[in-house]
Amino acid sequence: MYKVLVVDDEEDVREAVKRRLERQGMEVDRAESAQQGVERIAAANPVYDVIVTDMSMEDAEAGIQILMAAFGRDVFAEVIVMTAYGNVKNAVECMKRGAFDYIEKNTPGVDVYELLTIKIEQAMGQRRSNQAAVGDWERLAKATV
């Protein structure tokens, strides 16, 4: 089961994402602000497998705050940024800072919740691959000592 944190200042979005992901068998926690999200990330034990965050909450950089907190806590963190007000500058900034993906909430003809479920599965595949690669490097380092 995946442990997911959903950070969004819109209650209806948090609840819709939570319901969708729980139907897929995921354990979902929620935060209504970047500050609350950062606190949940810091306190999580075990760490979250995936964090889904809105880009703009109390300020336009809220999603970046979540990204930084996530990677400060877990180098294998997978963060998916969602936004209702997408632009290329924000998307590029998020990807440069390590976001797994950047999803626009209001894309015509796209079920954003289905897309999010797919992206979480892909992110978990990436997480497992990264963890395995580090394990391989650690075994190789021990073998060459």
N, C-alpha and C positions, 0 to 999 in steps of 0.2 A: 504494500500500500504506500502511495506517495504522500508526503506531508507537504502541504501547500499553504502559503500565506497570500491572502488577497488584500491589497492595500488600495482603497479607493474612497474618496470623500462622498460619493453618492451611494446611499444605502441600498437603493434598488439594484444598482450594478453589483455591489458586494453580495447581496442575497442571491441574485440570479446566477452569478458565477459559482457561489457556494453550492447551491442546489444542483447545478449541472455537474460539478466536479464530484460531489458526494454520490450522485447516481453512478458515476464511473468508479466508485470505490475508493476515492481519495479522502484523506483526512484534511479538512480545511479550517484554518484559522483566519480571522479577519481583523483589519485595522482600518480606522476611519480617517487617519491623517498620517503624514510622513513621520511625525514625531512618534506616534503610537506604533507605526510599523518598525521604526528603528529600535524601539524598546522591545518589541516582540522578537525581532531578529536577535538582539543581544541576549535575551533570556531563553531562547528556544533550546531545548535539550530533549532529543537530538535536534540538530539544525534542520531547517526546512530544505526539502529537496528542490522545490521550485518556488519562486516568489513572483506573483503577478501584481504589477503596480500601475496605477494611473500616473501619467507624466506630470500633469498639473493639478495640484490640490490647493493647499494654502498658498503656494507660490509656484511659479513656472518651473522651478528646479526641483520640485519634490521628488520626482522620479529618479533624478540623479542622486539625491540623498539616500534613497533606498538602495540604489545600485552600490554606492560606496559602502554602506553599512553591511550589505550582503557579502560583498567580497572581503571586507574587513573581518568578517566572522568565519567565512568558509570559502576557500579558494576555488572550490568546485561548485559554488552557487550558480544556479541557472535562473536568470531574471528575464521575465517577459514584460515589456512595457506596453501598456494600452493607452490610447488617447482618443479623445473626441475631436481634438484640434491638431491633427498631424501636420507636420511640415518637414521638409528635407533636413533643415538644420538640426532640429531635435532628434530626428531619426539617426542621422550621422553621429551626433554627440553620444547618444545612447549606445550605439554599436561600437564606437571607439572605446567606450568605458566598459565594454564587456557584456552588454545585454545579449541574450540569446536571440531575441526577436523584438520587433516593434510592430504593433497591430493597431490599425485605426478602427475605432469602435463603430463608426458610421459608414462603413464601406457598402455601397448599394449592392444588393444581390448576394451578400455574404452573411452567413450565420456566424457571427463573431464568437459565439459560445462553442460551436462545433470546431471552428478554426482554433480556438484557444485549447480545446481538448487535444487536438492533433499536435499543436505546438508543444504542449506539456509532454506528450509521449516522446516527441523528438528531442526535447530538452533532457529528458531522463536518459535517453539513449546516449546523448552526448556526455552527460554526467558519468554514467557507468564507464564509457570509453575513456574519459579523462582519468578516472580513478584507477582503472586497469593499467593505463599507461604509466602512471606514477608507481604503481606496484611493480610493474616490470622493471622500471629504472632502479627501484630500490633493490630488487633481487639481483639485478646485474651489478650494481655497486657493491653489494655484499660478496658476490662471487669473485670479483676482481681484487678484493682486499687481500 
